[in-house]
Amino acid sequence: MLRARFSDSLKAAMKAHDARAVSTLRMILSSLKNRDIAARDKGNMTGVDDAEIAQMLQGMVKQRRESMTLYEQGKRPELAAQEAEEIAIIETFLPKQLSDAELDQAVAAAIAATGAAVAGVTREARRPDGFRQGERGGEAAAAVVGPPALTSPALLRGERPCGRECRTPCDPPP
């Protein structure tokens, strides 16, 4: 599905004479071709699936964000703007990211599904794998949902059920 979207978008960008979009889409297709070749070595003759393509795109976005930061530090705003344009193009192929409120609800549901109480945080509550790997995969960046701290944005902002202001998971009272 994503492969067809890449090809259609490339054709549309070529017709519109959008050099940045054409360059970015060719880069995506090249990276995808390299992944397909690597997958063949592992016995996958059909190529990589959409989930792996989405991972590849997320990695590309991460690389560009890091480059953008370095360009801004190096006082190269024109290169930072170029990276921002590429990010915008790549993100059109990724799932819509969850808002803080939606992420709070999804994390609370994942914690509830593990049976862990927030006051006595367990290892399962710190890693709601069903949320990260399963039904909501790709809708929240790994940096936002990452292990091993509690992943709720409200908790990361310091709003703790124990009343303490810390960056570590809450321990049960002694």
ZINOR-V358744 format. One record per residue. RES is the residue in one small letter. D_LAST is the distance of its C-alpha to the last C-alpha in Angstrom with 2 decimals. Layout:
((RES,D_LAST) (RES,D_LAST))
This chain:
((m,53.39) (l,52.06) (r,54.95) (a,57.47) (r,55.72) (f,55.91) (s,59.61) (d,60.39) (s,58.56) (l,60.38) (k,63.72) (a,62.95) (a,61.91) (m,65.07) (k,67.21) (a,65.53) (h,66.01) (d,62.32) (a,62.08) (r,58.33) (a,57.56) (v,60.11) (s,58.66) (t,55.05) (l,56.03) (r,58.11) (m,55.17) (i,52.97) (l,55.73) (s,56.19) (s,52.54) (l,52.63) (k,55.74) (n,54.07) (r,51.13) (d,53.68) (i,55.49) (a,52.32) (a,51.47) (r,54.97) (d,54.26) (k,51.39) (g,53.74) (n,52.97) (m,56.48) (t,55.69) (g,53.59) (v,50.02) (d,48.60) (d,47.49) (a,43.77) (e,44.56) (i,46.91) (a,44.17) (q,41.93) (m,44.88) (l,45.37) (q,41.74) (g,42.12) (m,45.32) (v,43.69) (k,40.92) (q,43.63) (r,45.56) (r,42.65) (e,42.01) (s,45.75) (m,45.91) (t,43.26) (l,45.23) (y,48.49) (e,47.14) (q,45.96) (g,49.40) (k,51.15) (r,52.69) (p,52.24) (e,54.99) (l,53.23) (a,49.90) (a,51.78) (q,53.28) (e,49.86) (a,48.67) (e,51.75) (e,51.02) (i,47.43) (a,48.81) (i,51.27) (i,48.79) (e,46.26) (t,48.98) (f,48.58) (l,44.79) (p,42.97) (k,41.97) (q,38.50) (l,35.94) (s,35.21) (d,31.70) (a,31.71) (e,32.98) (l,30.47) (d,27.57) (q,29.02) (a,29.63) (v,26.16) (a,24.63) (a,27.10) (a,26.28) (i,22.53) (a,23.47) (a,25.90) (t,23.30) (g,21.33) (a,18.07) (a,15.99) (v,15.34) (a,11.81) (g,10.88) (v,13.49) (t,15.32) (r,18.12) (e,20.66) (a,19.54) (r,19.91) (r,23.44) (p,25.30) (d,28.27) (g,30.23) (f,30.32) (r,31.22) (q,33.67) (g,34.97) (e,36.30) (r,35.46) (g,36.26) (g,38.16) (e,37.34) (a,34.40) (a,34.58) (a,32.42) (a,31.24) (v,29.85) (v,28.33) (g,27.50) (p,24.71) (p,21.94) (a,20.30) (l,19.99) (t,23.59) (s,24.00) (p,26.02) (a,24.16) (l,20.87) (l,22.83) (r,24.21) (g,20.81) (e,20.39) (r,16.69) (p,15.22) (c,12.16) (g,14.87) (r,14.34) (e,17.47) (c,17.03) (r,18.90) (t,16.22) (p,14.74) (c,11.68) (d,8.50) (p,6.41) (p,3.84) (p,0.00))
